[in-house]
Amino acid sequence: MFAMVLAIGLLVDDAIVVVENVERIMSEEGLTPREAHT
């Protein structure tokens, strides 16, 4: 059970990091969300 909770936590943390990075690129370079994630 702990392993499942840990795995879900890591997955959510990674998703948050990706979203923050896309948001940063969008604001710094003025890109659309689609352009920023590639």
PyMOL Python script that loads the backbone (N, CA, C, O; Angstrom):
from pymol import cmd

cmd.read_pdbstr("""\
ATOM      1  N   MET A   1       0.830  -1.192   0.000  1.00  0.00           N
ATOM      2  CA  MET A   1       0.000   0.000   0.000  1.00  0.00           C
ATOM      3  C   MET A   1       0.879   1.261   0.000  1.00  0.00           C
ATOM      4  O   MET A   1       0.608   2.222  -0.721  1.00  0.00           O
ATOM      5  N   PHE A   2       1.925   1.236   0.815  1.00  0.00           N
ATOM      6  CA  PHE A   2       2.830   2.388   0.867  1.00  0.00           C
ATOM      7  C   PHE A   2       3.483   2.632  -0.488  1.00  0.00           C
ATOM      8  O   PHE A   2       3.660   3.779  -0.901  1.00  0.00           O
ATOM      9  N   ALA A   3       3.842   1.549  -1.181  1.00  0.00           N
ATOM     10  CA  ALA A   3       4.484   1.694  -2.491  1.00  0.00           C
ATOM     11  C   ALA A   3       3.546   2.368  -3.487  1.00  0.00           C
ATOM     12  O   ALA A   3       3.979   3.179  -4.306  1.00  0.00           O
ATOM     13  N   MET A   4       2.264   2.030  -3.415  1.00  0.00           N
ATOM     14  CA  MET A   4       1.302   2.643  -4.324  1.00  0.00           C
ATOM     15  C   MET A   4       1.144   4.135  -4.023  1.00  0.00           C
ATOM     16  O   MET A   4       1.090   4.953  -4.941  1.00  0.00           O
ATOM     17  N   VAL A   5       1.072   4.483  -2.752  1.00  0.00           N
ATOM     18  CA  VAL A   5       0.967   5.887  -2.360  1.00  0.00           C
ATOM     19  C   VAL A   5       2.212   6.645  -2.795  1.00  0.00           C
ATOM     20  O   VAL A   5       2.112   7.767  -3.291  1.00  0.00           O
ATOM     21  N   LEU A   6       3.363   6.055  -2.617  1.00  0.00           N
ATOM     22  CA  LEU A   6       4.618   6.688  -3.022  1.00  0.00           C
ATOM     23  C   LEU A   6       4.670   6.882  -4.535  1.00  0.00           C
ATOM     24  O   LEU A   6       5.082   7.940  -5.012  1.00  0.00           O
ATOM     25  N   ALA A   7       4.257   5.867  -5.291  1.00  0.00           N
ATOM     26  CA  ALA A   7       4.273   5.964  -6.752  1.00  0.00           C
ATOM     27  C   ALA A   7       3.322   7.053  -7.242  1.00  0.00           C
ATOM     28  O   ALA A   7       3.666   7.815  -8.146  1.00  0.00           O
ATOM     29  N   ILE A   8       2.142   7.131  -6.657  1.00  0.00           N
ATOM     30  CA  ILE A   8       1.187   8.171  -7.051  1.00  0.00           C
ATOM     31  C   ILE A   8       1.732   9.546  -6.690  1.00  0.00           C
ATOM     32  O   ILE A   8       1.571  10.495  -7.456  1.00  0.00           O
ATOM     33  N   GLY A   9       2.371   9.662  -5.543  1.00  0.00           N
ATOM     34  CA  GLY A   9       2.965  10.931  -5.138  1.00  0.00           C
ATOM     35  C   GLY A   9       4.048  11.386  -6.097  1.00  0.00           C
ATOM     36  O   GLY A   9       4.121  12.566  -6.440  1.00  0.00           O
ATOM     37  N   LEU A  10       4.886  10.465  -6.531  1.00  0.00           N
ATOM     38  CA  LEU A  10       5.938  10.816  -7.489  1.00  0.00           C
ATOM     39  C   LEU A  10       5.344  11.233  -8.829  1.00  0.00           C
ATOM     40  O   LEU A  10       5.822  12.176  -9.460  1.00  0.00           O
ATOM     41  N   LEU A  11       4.307  10.534  -9.257  1.00  0.00           N
ATOM     42  CA  LEU A  11       3.657  10.864 -10.521  1.00  0.00           C
ATOM     43  C   LEU A  11       3.051  12.265 -10.474  1.00  0.00           C
ATOM     44  O   LEU A  11       3.203  13.043 -11.416  1.00  0.00           O
ATOM     45  N   VAL A  12       2.372  12.578  -9.390  1.00  0.00           N
ATOM     46  CA  VAL A  12       1.767  13.904  -9.241  1.00  0.00           C
ATOM     47  C   VAL A  12       2.850  14.974  -9.162  1.00  0.00           C
ATOM     48  O   VAL A  12       2.703  16.046  -9.749  1.00  0.00           O
ATOM     49  N   ASP A  13       3.930  14.697  -8.448  1.00  0.00           N
ATOM     50  CA  ASP A  13       5.024  15.658  -8.331  1.00  0.00           C
ATOM     51  C   ASP A  13       5.649  15.936  -9.696  1.00  0.00           C
ATOM     52  O   ASP A  13       5.934  17.086 -10.026  1.00  0.00           O
ATOM     53  N   ASP A  14       5.861  14.889 -10.485  1.00  0.00           N
ATOM     54  CA  ASP A  14       6.420  15.076 -11.826  1.00  0.00           C
ATOM     55  C   ASP A  14       5.493  15.910 -12.699  1.00  0.00           C
ATOM     56  O   ASP A  14       5.953  16.758 -13.464  1.00  0.00           O
ATOM     57  N   ALA A  15       4.198  15.674 -12.590  1.00  0.00           N
ATOM     58  CA  ALA A  15       3.237  16.441 -13.383  1.00  0.00           C
ATOM     59  C   ALA A  15       3.279  17.917 -13.001  1.00  0.00           C
ATOM     60  O   ALA A  15       3.191  18.786 -13.867  1.00  0.00           O
ATOM     61  N   ILE A  16       3.411  18.200 -11.716  1.00  0.00           N
ATOM     62  CA  ILE A  16       3.485  19.590 -11.257  1.00  0.00           C
ATOM     63  C   ILE A  16       4.740  20.260 -11.798  1.00  0.00           C
ATOM     64  O   ILE A  16       4.693  21.417 -12.217  1.00  0.00           O
ATOM     65  N   VAL A  17       5.857  19.547 -11.794  1.00  0.00           N
ATOM     66  CA  VAL A  17       7.108  20.100 -12.310  1.00  0.00           C
ATOM     67  C   VAL A  17       6.970  20.425 -13.796  1.00  0.00           C
ATOM     68  O   VAL A  17       7.432  21.474 -14.244  1.00  0.00           O
ATOM     69  N   VAL A  18       6.341  19.538 -14.562  1.00  0.00           N
ATOM     70  CA  VAL A  18       6.160  19.773 -15.995  1.00  0.00           C
ATOM     71  C   VAL A  18       5.283  21.001 -16.228  1.00  0.00           C
ATOM     72  O   VAL A  18       5.599  21.841 -17.071  1.00  0.00           O
ATOM     73  N   VAL A  19       4.192  21.106 -15.487  1.00  0.00           N
ATOM     74  CA  VAL A  19       3.290  22.251 -15.652  1.00  0.00           C
ATOM     75  C   VAL A  19       4.001  23.552 -15.298  1.00  0.00           C
ATOM     76  O   VAL A  19       3.846  24.551 -16.001  1.00  0.00           O
ATOM     77  N   GLU A  20       4.776  23.552 -14.220  1.00  0.00           N
ATOM     78  CA  GLU A  20       5.509  24.760 -13.837  1.00  0.00           C
ATOM     79  C   GLU A  20       6.530  25.144 -14.896  1.00  0.00           C
ATOM     80  O   GLU A  20       6.720  26.327 -15.177  1.00  0.00           O
ATOM     81  N   ASN A  21       7.186  24.156 -15.484  1.00  0.00           N
ATOM     82  CA  ASN A  21       8.184  24.435 -16.515  1.00  0.00           C
ATOM     83  C   ASN A  21       7.531  25.013 -17.767  1.00  0.00           C
ATOM     84  O   ASN A  21       8.049  25.966 -18.350  1.00  0.00           O
ATOM     85  N   VAL A  22       6.405  24.450 -18.185  1.00  0.00           N
ATOM     86  CA  VAL A  22       5.691  24.973 -19.347  1.00  0.00           C
ATOM     87  C   VAL A  22       5.226  26.399 -19.080  1.00  0.00           C
ATOM     88  O   VAL A  22       5.327  27.260 -19.954  1.00  0.00           O
ATOM     89  N   GLU A  23       4.720  26.650 -17.881  1.00  0.00           N
ATOM     90  CA  GLU A  23       4.264  27.997 -17.531  1.00  0.00           C
ATOM     91  C   GLU A  23       5.424  28.993 -17.564  1.00  0.00           C
ATOM     92  O   GLU A  23       5.261  30.121 -18.031  1.00  0.00           O
ATOM     93  N   ARG A  24       6.588  28.582 -17.073  1.00  0.00           N
ATOM     94  CA  ARG A  24       7.761  29.457 -17.085  1.00  0.00           C
ATOM     95  C   ARG A  24       8.184  29.773 -18.510  1.00  0.00           C
ATOM     96  O   ARG A  24       8.463  30.928 -18.831  1.00  0.00           O
ATOM     97  N   ILE A  25       8.234  28.765 -19.365  1.00  0.00           N
ATOM     98  CA  ILE A  25       8.630  28.979 -20.758  1.00  0.00           C
ATOM     99  C   ILE A  25       7.630  29.895 -21.459  1.00  0.00           C
ATOM    100  O   ILE A  25       8.017  30.762 -22.242  1.00  0.00           O
ATOM    101  N   MET A  26       6.342  29.699 -21.174  1.00  0.00           N
ATOM    102  CA  MET A  26       5.319  30.551 -21.788  1.00  0.00           C
ATOM    103  C   MET A  26       5.517  32.010 -21.409  1.00  0.00           C
ATOM    104  O   MET A  26       5.421  32.893 -22.260  1.00  0.00           O
ATOM    105  N   SER A  27       5.793  32.266 -20.136  1.00  0.00           N
ATOM    106  CA  SER A  27       5.931  33.655 -19.702  1.00  0.00           C
ATOM    107  C   SER A  27       7.242  34.269 -20.175  1.00  0.00           C
ATOM    108  O   SER A  27       7.277  35.453 -20.509  1.00  0.00           O
ATOM    109  N   GLU A  28       8.320  33.490 -20.209  1.00  0.00           N
ATOM    110  CA  GLU A  28       9.616  34.038 -20.618  1.00  0.00           C
ATOM    111  C   GLU A  28       9.699  34.274 -22.117  1.00  0.00           C
ATOM    112  O   GLU A  28      10.250  35.283 -22.557  1.00  0.00           O
ATOM    113  N   GLU A  29       9.157  33.354 -22.904  1.00  0.00           N
ATOM    114  CA  GLU A  29       9.329  33.426 -24.354  1.00  0.00           C
ATOM    115  C   GLU A  29       8.058  33.814 -25.095  1.00  0.00           C
ATOM    116  O   GLU A  29       8.072  33.939 -26.320  1.00  0.00           O
ATOM    117  N   GLY A  30       6.967  34.007 -24.375  1.00  0.00           N
ATOM    118  CA  GLY A  30       5.720  34.423 -25.008  1.00  0.00           C
ATOM    119  C   GLY A  30       5.126  33.390 -25.943  1.00  0.00           C
ATOM    120  O   GLY A  30       4.545  33.742 -26.969  1.00  0.00           O
ATOM    121  N   LEU A  31       5.264  32.123 -25.602  1.00  0.00           N
ATOM    122  CA  LEU A  31       4.753  31.055 -26.455  1.00  0.00           C
ATOM    123  C   LEU A  31       3.357  30.627 -26.025  1.00  0.00           C
ATOM    124  O   LEU A  31       2.923  30.893 -24.904  1.00  0.00           O
ATOM    125  N   THR A  32       2.668  29.959 -26.940  1.00  0.00           N
ATOM    126  CA  THR A  32       1.385  29.356 -26.592  1.00  0.00           C
ATOM    127  C   THR A  32       1.662  28.071 -25.808  1.00  0.00           C
ATOM    128  O   THR A  32       2.783  27.565 -25.847  1.00  0.00           O
ATOM    129  N   PRO A  33       0.673  27.536 -25.105  1.00  0.00           N
ATOM    130  CA  PRO A  33       0.897  26.290 -24.360  1.00  0.00           C
ATOM    131  C   PRO A  33       1.371  25.145 -25.254  1.00  0.00           C
ATOM    132  O   PRO A  33       2.224  24.355 -24.851  1.00  0.00           O
ATOM    133  N   ARG A  34       0.827  25.055 -26.451  1.00  0.00           N
ATOM    134  CA  ARG A  34       1.221  23.977 -27.362  1.00  0.00           C
ATOM    135  C   ARG A  34       2.686  24.118 -27.774  1.00  0.00           C
ATOM    136  O   ARG A  34       3.406  23.122 -27.846  1.00  0.00           O
ATOM    137  N   GLU A  35       3.128  25.337 -28.043  1.00  0.00           N
ATOM    138  CA  GLU A  35       4.521  25.571 -28.435  1.00  0.00           C
ATOM    139  C   GLU A  35       5.468  25.370 -27.259  1.00  0.00           C
ATOM    140  O   GLU A  35       6.594  24.908 -27.445  1.00  0.00           O
ATOM    141  N   ALA A  36       5.031  25.709 -26.056  1.00  0.00           N
ATOM    142  CA  ALA A  36       5.909  25.651 -24.895  1.00  0.00           C
ATOM    143  C   ALA A  36       6.196  24.227 -24.446  1.00  0.00           C
ATOM    144  O   ALA A  36       7.256  23.974 -23.873  1.00  0.00           O
ATOM    145  N   HIS A  37       5.297  23.300 -24.685  1.00  0.00           N
ATOM    146  CA  HIS A  37       5.506  21.943 -24.161  1.00  0.00           C
ATOM    147  C   HIS A  37       6.354  21.068 -25.067  1.00  0.00           C
ATOM    148  O   HIS A  37       6.699  19.949 -24.686  1.00  0.00           O
ATOM    149  N   THR A  38       6.698  21.548 -26.258  1.00  0.00           N
ATOM    150  CA  THR A  38       7.518  20.730 -27.155  1.00  0.00           C
ATOM    151  C   THR A  38       8.956  21.176 -27.156  1.00  0.00           C
ATOM    152  O   THR A  38       9.782  20.594 -27.858  1.00  0.00           O
TER     153      THR A  38
END
""", "prot")
cmd.dss("prot")
cmd.show_as("cartoon", "prot")
cmd.util.cbc("prot")
cmd.orient("prot")
